[in-house]
Amino acid sequence: MSDRLKVLAISGSVRESSFNTALLKAASELTGSEFEFEFYDGIAQLPIFSQELEGTNRPKQATDLDEVIRATDAVLISTPEYNGSLPGGLKNLLDWGSRPYANGPFAGKPVAVISTSTGRYGGARAVEATSDILRHIGASVLNDRLTVASAQSKIDSEGVLRDDITKRSLAHIVERLRDLAKFGVAA
Ligand SMILES: Cc1cc2nc3c(=O)[nH]c(=O)nc-3n(C[C@H](O)[C@H](O)[C@H](O)COP(=O)(O)O)c2cc1C
């Protein structure tokens, strides 16, 4: 690991003016030069996972995903909650990232999961469901979580986070993710 911590930011939303993507952008802007953020934007191009597309049939979109995850020190996922759970596109990404079994790119990878929603629980069930899947596929999931309720009152129409408490919580999550990546535990 170099001095700078590479963080791969994955939004569970493909919406142009997504609040979750805005939250990831805010995280990258709030944190210091010790972090190097990269944004993954291939979620909509991933084919639906099929076991027939494994091994030598694995599509390029999936091998590209493998490469970016394996090359990063840590992953920060911000996902919307759809119908009490995570969106299908993110689940599909995690299915790809779970293979080959026990040796997929998420195995052992430090990951933090956050969510914002327009509802009053801030996507808590999406964070829970996403974290469960990540643990199942062997990721090292940060215990701390951030859920931001009423996104529309904290993120403006330009996608800029305007809420100071959320800013502090977000910076804290990224620092904890750094500790998890550097020391194996977030003390
Ligand atoms: C299909 C669908 C299901 C949704 N289900 C929930 C839900 O279960 N809980 C919730 O808090 N918000 C729910 N919402 C509202 C989302 O939180 C809101 O649309 C949010 O802005 C989506 O995130 P994004 O801005 O990052 O795209 C749902 C929205 C859609 C389109």
The ligand as a Gaussian input file, in Angstrom:
#p B3LYP/6-31G(d) Opt

LIG

0 1
 C      -38.141000       1.576000      -6.879000
 C      -37.913000       2.472000      -5.676000
 C      -38.042000       1.956000      -4.398000
 C      -37.768000       2.767000      -3.292000
 N      -37.824000       2.207000      -2.035000
 C      -37.417000       2.922000      -0.972000
 C      -37.326000       2.313000       0.319000
 O      -37.610000       1.156000       0.509000
 N      -36.881000       3.076000       1.337000
 C      -36.520000       4.387000       1.168000
 O      -36.096000       5.029000       2.148000
 N      -36.593000       4.995000      -0.039000
 C      -37.032000       4.293000      -1.109000
 N      -37.095000       4.875000      -2.353000
 C      -36.768000       6.306000      -2.490000
 C      -35.278000       6.490000      -2.692000
 O      -34.660000       6.575000      -1.422000
 C      -34.994000       7.777000      -3.461000
 O      -35.566000       7.687000      -4.755000
 C      -33.509000       8.074000      -3.565000
 O      -33.333000       9.375000      -4.047000
 C      -32.779000       7.093000      -4.484000
 O      -31.396000       7.280000      -4.388000
 P      -30.555000       8.095000      -5.505000
 O      -30.944000       9.537000      -5.346000
 O      -29.133000       7.852000      -5.115000
 O      -30.893000       7.556000      -6.861000
 C      -37.394000       4.105000      -3.473000
 C      -37.292000       4.625000      -4.776000
 C      -37.544000       3.826000      -5.856000
 C      -37.396000       4.399000      -7.261000

